[in-house]
Amino acid sequence: MNWTVLYPEIWLLTMACAVLLVDLFNDDEQRRPTFWLTQAVVAIFAVLHLIQHNIGATAYGMNGMVVTDPMGHLLAFFAALAVMVTLAYARPTLGSRDLLKGEFFTLSLFVLLGISVMCSANNFLVVYLGLEVMSLSLYALVALRRDHPLATEAAMKYFVLGALASGFLLYGLSMMYGATGSLEIPRVFEAIATGRINKEVLVFGVVFVVAGLAFKLGAVPFHMWVPDVYQGAPTPVTLLIGAAPKFAAFAITIRLLVEGMLGLAVDWQQMFIVLAVSSLALGNLAAIAQTNMKRMLAYSTIAQMGFVLLAMSAGVVSGNTVSAGNAYSSAMFYVVAYVLTTLGTFGLMMFVSRQGFESEEVDDFAGLAQRSPWVAGVMTVFMFSLAGVPPMVGFFAKLSVIQALVSTNSTLYIVLAVVAVMFSLIGAFYYLRVVKVMWFDAPTQTAAVAQTQGVGLLLAANGAAVLLFGLFSGGLMALCRDAIVKALAT
Amino acid sequence: MGLLSVAIWLPIAFGVLLLATGRDDNARTVRGMALVGAVISFLVTLPLIRNFDNSSAQLQFVEKMPWIDRFNVNYHLGVDGLSVWFVLLTAFITVIVVIAAWEVITERVAQYMGAFLILSGLMVGVFCAADGLLFYVFFEATLIPMYLIIGVWGGPRRVYAAFKFFLYTLAGSLLMLIALVFLYFKSGGSFEIAAWHRLPLPLPAQVLVFFAFLAAFSVKVPMWPVHTWLPDAHVEAPTGGSVVLAAIMLKLGAYGFLRFSMPIAPDAAREYAWLMIALSLIAVLYIGLVALVQQDMKKLVAYSSIAHMGFVTLGFFIFNELGTAGAIVQMISHGFVSGAMFLCIGVLYDRMHSREISAYGGVANTMPRFTAFAVFFAMANCGLPGTAGFVGEWMVILGAVQFNFWIGLLASTTLVFGAAYTLWMVKRVYFGDVANDNVRALTDINGREFFMLAVLAIAVLWMGLYPKPVTDVMNVSVAELVKHVATSKLTLP
């Protein structure tokens, strides 16, 4: 059975239940024991993944249900870090809004468990299992603020549309199973490679799988839930949805479409190009019109995912897979850079907001530079990173995607690169507007932002990371590349 | 750590230090620290010119270490005869800007000074970068401090001007980014500018690369018809911002032509020289006429900058040594002269809070010492022999006549237009009877203002009377560049 492969997940599952129990005996308003126990659990989980990543071997476990390879461990490790940071940002905000319940921590751990399962899935059913563990926890979390109409609406919307997307995915997977006779991803790959399978059924299946994935990634035209959920959910939950699950979405895209269906790349790449260009267009254009910060960032996410999809679509060019490693590793680097910046932006929004005053409108940031110059400075770093201005990490992420597109040496992809940068020019406008509001406008309130529980320090570190991973992006890029190359080799 | 790294990172370190320690209640200390930082940063650039080997066209003071292994990007710095003067010019102008802001900027002093010092380091980086991606990173990063400078300390329409500045420049640079990645791919995975110079490219590829670079650099220069951001940015920016924009930032674009467009795509450059010459002549003639009718002094000098930069691009694309060297001299002299012109407007604006020409008249009666400087710089702006403005224009006109008589003739009309719009402004602002009580109440310049204008005046005179040290440094590099551009890449194996 090879249980060792699953040690981190087993640890997490056990401890998630333990956290639930510990919280029952917790009478601290701040929920310190629960918080620190959760952080310790996730930290150990991260270390376990890091150790396995450093071993670097590829192995299978549970009769081929799960795979352990550097890519899966690296993504799970990043996801664990993202969850730790999310929880640290979330605690003061939830505490001041009477939302700091034990369920938040347990459900967050289950979200992470789902992500981790998806990262190491080697079987259609395991992918689906992980997806549902993550999604069901998130549905419940969105409704955490249950007396709030917007939050309830968002939770309903997320649940109904999420269930529909899971249905799409499952339908597509069942069709693949029907055509290839296997649920195991490597067997499916081999079956497709024989070329003896009815192409119509396969392509039909791929269409549904891609639709399901596009929903999870929030790509146009499956993006409807993103702005509503981002806006409606309490900001800590928005961050939980917006950050770590992106790693899972990337992981299952690689597992299903690359490791399982690379033979059908021509078909799904076409769909990805359409999804990517429409996401870039609609995301960037719609973001301009937003006045609500969370909604604007939701559309910005849609646009940023367009870049990831573009990179994913450049793997196989005229039947040649030479550029696959380059394309997928640049997509992975993009996701890492994006999550790093997103953590900071939402974390900063929570930091600036106070009890009874949500900093959700862009105008709430007016004159922040005069109230708290450091906070405004850090936010400026995040905004320029999202806009892709050097030397922030966001620029190097865009650079690596553009590089992947141009080095295919195909006119189509060079045109796509031009389209992508032109839309990111439009995108620069609304990120600049946030900078403008913070620096150029007069403040509407005078109080400096209050320091809470070391969150300020964490934010400064997050800002420094966005800057330093930009200036010294080589290591992170190499890490992503190694992981992808090893994943593709098997 | 080499000299160039020090020249780049020292001002940035000082800027970050100012941002970290500066508060509103210690403005005096902040100003002092900013001045110390700017002066030291200038002093460390002096050995560059003293130890520069005039007889070599190679990059000197080279530093090279791996930066991003994944893309084979190197932290590769070096200067040659084309770029070394701009390093000094940048550091020098930063000192002037710090002095100019001394009593004028009273709000958020540390952020103002910090932004200019960081900007200075980044611009030095642009001139020193020998790696395409490093160049791009510095080139783009300069937008951030400049955007904040215009937006925070600017005039009434500062938000509009700041956005226009940022988005215009970004639009051009993004196309350049694609060209850089394309060259990286074509050269087999190298971002070395020198390797791209040697890279054989077929004509269609050269044309694409040339126009992608043109998009970035023509906006920055700026060339007609993408110049419209400049008057807005100049008018709204604080004095220091206008000085840095005119004196250095515009040169980043012109420098880009020298370093990228012409040597990497020489055949395309020759193929489309007619277009470049035509755009340059439009800038000289049409923008000169536009400058004539301006009511706002800053706008007038802004349009005059565009006309002068038209001269620079004209000098490049007539492909002879005289033209190219003249254009570079023009870039340096324009750095001094336009900077000084904007400082003069700043001096008046600080006292009267108006830039309208009609608000003034007879300033010479109340500010005689200041008027002496202002008229001197105005003369330099219209290219009076003996001032810096003359040398570059004269060399470019000579080069243009060598290339084609009619182009030389059209270009030389700048001497007429330049004199017309500059002197007419001088007449209306400085001479005549005292126009109103506000002008009557003006006080002459103080010691600080006298010092910064005097230093610039000396520089302008020195370049006008004895330009040999300036041209000696660049001659070999210019000759090498012209020879390189004259060689077709199409016949390379």
Interface residues (C-beta under 8 A of the other chain):
Chain A: A369 Q370 P373 G377 T380 F384 V389 P390 P391 F395 F396 L399 S400 I402 Q403 V406 S407 N409 I414 A417 V418 V421 M422 S424 L425 A428 F429 L432 V435 K436 W439 F440 S473 G474 M477 A478 R481
Chain B: L19 P66 W67 I68 D69 R70 F71 R108 Q111 L133 Y136 V137 E140 A141 L143 I144 Y147 L148 G151 V152 R158 V159 A162 F163 F166 L167 L170 A171 L174 L175 L177 I178 V181 F182 Y184 F185
